[in-house]
């Protein structure tokens, strides 16, 4: 099996095992880091294991082969196709945008930008997953960012790519992605990413950067019923 066929499981049982919250056949990141989780097998035992990890009100995002059909006692909050894209280009061109490194002092602004633009699950501790870079406008406001999320052997995911709606079309996202991609390549790894299958604009940008679709998952956000 290819390591990207089960990216969340392979991250939480491999390079990012230090983040894993585990119970039986379920693994998840701490919700403050990201909502992502995985089951060794998508069956009643897997969901029972996940139930022991979830606290009231929490939800877990799973990458599944088919639309979610959880057992009784669960509800599906979101269910949609998610394209997995892998970088197939050569060396990454140096970014032409003026960026800054994002750190602890930027977390509140990073979370606010993510809430506004919804690039995917983003929490108060997401920055701990690795490098994040951003762009500030002349007033000092964070208007664009990109970073990393899942790490599996030989691959690192580019994630949290977002730009404030007032600053779209200026090449900020592509420039920040190029910087993150170059760092991944320098480590001898291959960049990959996940994007909503209906996000044609983003997919076009990623294709121009050298990404190609590898497969489609079903993103299912599930929650144990109260």
C-alpha positions as CSV (number, residue, x, y, z in Angstrom):
1,X,0.0,0.0,0.0
2,X,1.2,3.5,-0.9
3,X,1.9,5.7,2.2
4,X,-0.5,8.3,0.9
5,X,-3.4,5.9,0.7
6,X,-3.7,6.2,4.5
7,X,-2.0,9.5,5.2
8,X,-3.5,10.4,8.6
9,X,-3.0,6.9,10.0
10,X,0.5,6.7,8.6
11,X,1.4,10.1,10.1
12,X,0.0,9.3,13.5
13,X,1.7,5.9,13.7
14,X,4.9,7.2,12.1
15,X,6.6,10.6,11.9
16,X,3.9,12.4,14.0
17,X,3.2,9.6,16.5
18,X,4.2,12.1,19.2
19,X,0.9,14.0,18.5
20,X,-1.3,10.8,18.6
21,X,-4.1,10.4,21.0
22,X,-4.8,6.6,20.8
23,X,-7.5,4.2,21.9
24,X,-7.9,0.7,20.5
25,X,-8.0,0.9,16.7
26,X,-8.4,4.7,16.6
27,X,-5.9,7.6,16.4
28,X,-6.4,11.3,16.3
29,X,-4.5,14.6,16.7
30,X,-5.4,16.7,19.7
31,X,-8.3,18.8,18.5
32,X,-6.4,22.0,19.2
33,X,-3.8,20.9,16.7
34,X,-6.2,19.6,14.0
35,X,-9.5,17.7,13.8
36,X,-7.9,14.9,11.7
37,X,-8.1,11.3,12.9
38,X,-8.0,7.8,11.5
39,X,-9.3,4.2,12.1
40,X,-7.3,1.1,11.6
41,X,-10.4,-0.4,10.1
42,X,-13.6,1.5,9.3
43,X,-15.9,-0.7,11.3
44,X,-18.0,-0.7,14.5
45,X,-14.8,-1.5,16.6
46,X,-13.1,1.5,15.0
47,X,-15.9,3.9,15.8
48,X,-16.2,2.5,19.3
49,X,-12.5,3.2,19.8
50,X,-12.9,6.8,18.4
51,X,-15.9,7.3,20.7
52,X,-13.6,6.8,23.7
53,X,-11.4,9.6,22.5
54,X,-14.1,12.2,21.6
55,X,-15.3,14.5,24.3
56,X,-18.8,16.1,24.2
57,X,-19.0,18.5,21.3
58,X,-15.9,17.3,19.5
59,X,-15.8,16.0,15.9
60,X,-13.2,14.1,14.0
61,X,-12.4,14.4,10.3
62,X,-11.7,11.1,8.5
63,X,-10.4,10.4,5.0
64,X,-12.5,7.4,3.8
65,X,-12.8,5.4,0.6
66,X,-16.6,5.9,0.3
67,X,-19.2,8.2,1.9
68,X,-19.4,7.7,5.6
69,X,-22.0,5.2,7.1
70,X,-21.2,5.3,10.8
71,X,-23.0,3.0,13.2
72,X,-25.9,4.1,15.3
73,X,-25.1,6.8,17.8
74,X,-23.0,8.8,15.3
75,X,-23.9,11.8,13.1
76,X,-22.1,13.0,10.0
77,X,-21.5,16.7,10.1
78,X,-19.8,17.0,6.7
79,X,-19.3,14.6,3.9
80,X,-17.6,15.6,0.6
81,X,-15.0,14.5,-2.0
82,X,-11.4,15.5,-1.4
83,X,-8.8,15.4,-4.0
84,X,-5.3,14.3,-3.1
85,X,-2.6,16.0,-5.3
86,X,1.1,15.2,-5.4
87,X,3.9,17.3,-6.7
88,X,5.5,15.9,-9.8
89,X,7.7,18.8,-10.8
90,X,11.4,19.3,-10.4
91,X,13.2,21.8,-8.3
92,X,10.9,24.5,-7.0
93,X,11.6,28.1,-8.1
94,X,12.5,30.5,-5.4
95,X,9.5,32.4,-4.0
96,X,9.2,36.0,-5.3
97,X,7.0,37.3,-2.4
98,X,8.3,38.9,0.7
99,X,7.2,36.6,3.5
100,X,7.7,36.3,7.2
101,X,8.1,33.3,9.5
102,X,5.0,32.8,11.6
103,X,5.5,31.8,15.2
104,X,3.8,31.7,18.6
105,X,3.1,35.4,18.6
106,X,1.1,35.1,15.4
107,X,-1.2,32.3,16.5
108,X,-4.3,34.5,17.1
109,X,-4.1,36.1,13.7
110,X,-3.4,32.8,12.0
111,X,-6.6,31.3,13.6
112,X,-8.6,34.4,12.6
113,X,-7.5,34.2,9.0
114,X,-8.2,30.5,8.9
115,X,-11.7,31.0,10.3
116,X,-12.4,33.7,7.7
117,X,-11.2,31.7,4.7
118,X,-11.8,28.0,5.8
119,X,-8.7,26.3,4.3
120,X,-9.5,23.2,6.3
121,X,-9.3,22.2,10.0
122,X,-7.2,24.7,11.9
123,X,-6.8,25.1,15.6
124,X,-5.0,27.1,18.2
125,X,-2.0,24.6,18.1
126,X,-1.9,23.9,14.3
127,X,1.3,25.9,14.0
128,X,3.1,23.2,16.0
129,X,2.9,20.9,13.0
130,X,5.9,22.6,11.2
131,X,6.9,25.6,9.2
132,X,4.4,28.4,8.5
133,X,5.0,31.5,6.5
134,X,2.9,34.5,5.9
135,X,2.5,38.0,4.3
136,X,1.5,41.1,6.1
137,X,0.1,44.2,4.4
138,X,1.4,47.8,5.0
139,X,-0.8,48.1,8.1
140,X,0.8,45.0,9.6
141,X,-2.2,42.7,9.2
142,X,-1.7,39.1,8.3
143,X,-3.4,38.6,4.9
144,X,-2.0,35.3,3.6
145,X,-0.3,32.2,4.9
146,X,0.7,28.7,4.1
147,X,2.3,25.8,6.1
148,X,2.4,22.1,6.6
149,X,0.3,19.5,8.2
150,X,0.7,15.7,7.7
151,X,4.1,14.1,7.6
152,X,4.4,10.5,6.3
153,X,7.6,8.7,5.2
154,X,8.9,10.5,2.2
155,X,6.1,13.1,2.0
156,X,5.0,16.3,3.7
157,X,1.6,17.9,3.2
158,X,1.3,21.6,2.2
159,X,-1.7,23.0,4.1
160,X,-3.5,26.0,5.5
161,X,-3.0,27.9,2.2
162,X,-5.3,30.9,2.4
163,X,-5.5,34.6,1.5
164,X,-7.8,37.3,2.8
165,X,-10.6,37.9,0.3
166,X,-9.5,41.5,-0.2
167,X,-6.1,40.4,-1.5
168,X,-6.8,37.6,-3.9
169,X,-5.3,37.5,-7.3
170,X,-1.9,38.9,-6.3
171,X,0.0,35.6,-6.3
172,X,0.4,35.5,-2.6
173,X,-0.8,31.9,-2.1
174,X,1.4,30.5,-4.9
175,X,4.4,32.4,-3.6
176,X,4.1,31.1,-0.1
177,X,3.4,27.6,-1.3
178,X,6.6,27.7,-3.4
179,X,8.6,28.6,-0.2
180,X,7.1,25.7,1.7
181,X,7.5,23.3,-1.2
182,X,11.2,24.3,-1.6
183,X,11.8,23.5,2.1
184,X,10.1,20.1,1.7
185,X,12.2,19.3,-1.4
186,X,15.4,20.4,0.3
187,X,14.7,17.6,2.9
188,X,14.5,15.1,0.1
189,X,10.7,14.7,0.5
190,X,7.8,15.2,-1.9
191,X,5.1,17.8,-1.3
192,X,1.4,16.8,-1.4
193,X,-1.9,18.4,-0.5
194,X,-5.6,17.9,-0.2
195,X,-8.3,20.2,-1.7
196,X,-12.0,20.1,-2.0
197,X,-12.8,18.4,-5.3
198,X,-15.1,21.2,-6.3
199,X,-12.6,24.0,-5.7
200,X,-11.7,24.5,-9.4
201,X,-9.8,27.8,-8.8
202,X,-7.4,26.3,-6.2
203,X,-6.9,23.1,-8.2
204,X,-5.9,25.2,-11.3
205,X,-3.3,27.0,-9.1
206,X,-1.9,23.8,-7.8
207,X,-1.7,22.3,-11.2
208,X,0.3,25.3,-12.5
209,X,2.7,24.7,-9.5
210,X,3.3,21.1,-10.7
211,X,0.7,19.1,-8.6
212,X,-1.3,16.3,-10.2
213,X,-4.3,14.5,-8.8
214,X,-3.4,11.1,-7.4
215,X,-6.7,10.0,-5.9
216,X,-10.0,11.1,-4.3
217,X,-11.0,10.5,-0.7
218,X,-14.3,11.1,1.0
219,X,-13.8,13.6,3.8
220,X,-16.2,12.7,6.6
221,X,-16.5,14.7,9.7
222,X,-18.2,12.6,12.3
223,X,-19.4,13.2,15.9
224,X,-20.7,10.9,18.5
225,X,-24.3,11.8,19.3
226,X,-24.9,13.3,22.7
